[in-house]
Every structure is written in structure tokens, then in C-alpha cells.
Amino acid sequence: MKINDTLKLIKQKIRQQGEYNVAIPKHNIKLNQNETPYDCSNNLKLKILRELENNSWNRYPELKANNLIKKIAKILSCNSNQIVLGKGSNEVIQSIITSIISVNDKVCVLNPTFPIYKMITNQNDGVIIESKLNRDFKINEKDLLQKASKAKITILCNPNSPTGSLVSLDIIEKILRNINGFLVIDEAYVDFSKFTSLPLLSKNSNLIITRTFSKAFGLAGFRLGYAVMHSKVASEIQKCMLPFNIDKPSIIAGNIILSDYKKIIENSDKIINEREKLISRINELNDFKAYKSNANFFLLKSKISPQEIYTKLLKNGILVRDVSNYYLCKNKIRISIGSQEENEALFNILSELT
């Protein structure tokens, strides 16, 4: 069979879809993927390595990482049977959409927002309907409620990426009262906002909250995330997860990281303090506007083109994210919060541009 004929066997929507790509040129300071600047301590790393060394590598991991699930449930004050684990929250979101969305079912999302929601919906032959944010990155309440009422799933990244803005609990409750489908709240950045929809779970069986170990928990290299929901919904979503999907290193790392949960909170608070300080200082510079954020990143607007800022920073070893192709972000870049030293280096380079 010729390659062109072979490729035609692949879904047309997949062939038309762009590949998810993040450019990672050479750099010294990495502020482009919203990771925590604080790596695990050597002590924790050694604990993980020792535990891994003492495990049998020729045996499958647990079908479900029960001890890790119990630890997460204890932190969230929920039951273990409400939690679904995945290799990053993206895998859990993929399973949620796969289990719910059929041909032409609608998924409501904000615009701009995390592009993975649209990608997975398209792969499952669903239809994306977008509720656009205004120029201050606030929602259009009437438009969102109207579009959410037509969708089988509404997904809100809260705080939102790339804007760092929040949808209030009041609006979330209104959505839940007005929809007949699911509401998925992606709380990847919850530790930097201290704002959660968890209190609404007990009275709303159609609410699902996803979280990740890749941001505040500092385990982006391991790929671990989860969702919490009604136990009967969890048992259905679990059917779309591949068996033995969480490998032993991730299970071990997750368990050990949670044993030092106070350190995670401490580091998250440091990032929040650094964010507020950095945004305030940048806003004192001419030609720059740093937007208020509830996450571990912020948007930066300038009369200087995003490409020029990106290039200038990269020449000085600082890698940020050019998001100027996103809706409402034509003249903006996104910057992750780094350590105090990294933020100081960033500020100094920006100061040279004014």
C-alpha cells in the first residue's frame, strides 16, 4: 500500500490537527512551562531512589495506586473511591472526554484557554463551542451560561491559562444550576490561588475537579495527576483509563512527595509572594503592563513586540512563552514565576528594554 493510501486510514480530524509543540531552545533560566522553580530536595530524591531500588522492576505496578489515592483523599477530605489517577491531569481529562463525548456532542470552553481541551474533543468527534473572555480576561457571564447549557461538558481552567484569571464560586454555582451536562474544573494552578471548587462536590454529582502533580508539587518529570468526583462517576471514568497506567516510579514519588506536604505549601506561598512582587515592579517600568494573576505565571503586554522581548530574553539565557497567537494575546508573552534570583535576572533584562 502506498503511504498516501495508508495515511487516509487515519481519521481526517487527526490528520488535520496540528501537533502539540513547545520549543525548548538552549537557556539558563526556564520560565516558559509554568513549572515550580523549586526542585525536590536531595533527601527526597534519595528516598525515592532507595524505594525504587527495593522494588521489583520485572513486576507490574499496582492496578490502582491505593496508598497514594488514600493520601490524596485525606488531604482533600474525600473518599478514596472518588479519585481517578492518571499520568498527568491531561490523561484524566482525556479519559473524561472519551467516556462522555460522542459524535457532535458539544464541549464548552473559554477562549483563550488551555488548548488540550479542544484537541481531545476533536479527536473524539465532539464539537467545541467557545465563550470568549473580554479584554480584561473576565468572562461574559450571560454568554458562558447560555453556551454551557447547550454542552455535554463544560471545562473551566481555574485559574485559567494563559490569563491567570479566576471564575468565581458564585458563577460556578450558577453554571451548575443551569446545565444538564458535566462541569469539569481544571485546578492545575489551585495552589497559587488558594481557591477551589471542592466544597461544591458533595451536592453536585456532575462536577469533576482535576489536579496535577506537575506544578506546585514539582513532579512534572514524573507525570502524575488526578480527578475527584462522585464515586459512581469515578467508577465509569476509570474504565477509560488503561490498566496499570501509573508506573512504579510515579507512585513512589507521589507517595514520598505527599509525606512533605508542608514543604509544598511553603514553596507555593513563596511563589505567590514572588509573583506579587515581580508584577508590581514590572508595572513601574515604562512600556510594560503585567497583568494580575492567580497562578504561577502572568501575561506581559508591551509596545515592544512579543518576538523582540522573547529574543532579547533568550539571548540573555531566559526562556519565556510567546502566546501572541492566542486570542486576545496578540501583543503579549507569558512568564512563569521563577526563584527570587531568576525573577531578578528577568526584571533586569526587561529594565534594559525600556
Buried (B, 14 or more C-beta within 10 A) or exposed (E): EEEEEEEEEEEEEEEEEEEEEEEEEEBEBBBBBBBBBBEBEEEBEEBBEEBBEEBEEEEEBEEBBEBBBBBBBEEBEBEBBBBBBBBBBBBBBBBBBBBBBEEEBBBBBBBBBBBBBBBBBBBBEBBBBBBBBEEEBEBBBEBBBBBBBBBBBBBBBBBBBBBBBBBEBEBBBBBBEEBEBBBBBBBBBBBBBEBBBBEBBEEBEBBBBBBBBBBBBBBBEBBBBBBBBBBEBBEBBBEBBEEEBBBBBBBBBBBBBBEBEEBBEEBBEBBBEBBBBBBEBBEEBEEBBBBBBBBBBBBBBBEBBBEEBBEBBBEBEBBBBBBBEBEBBEBBBBBBBBBEEBBEBBBEBBBEBE
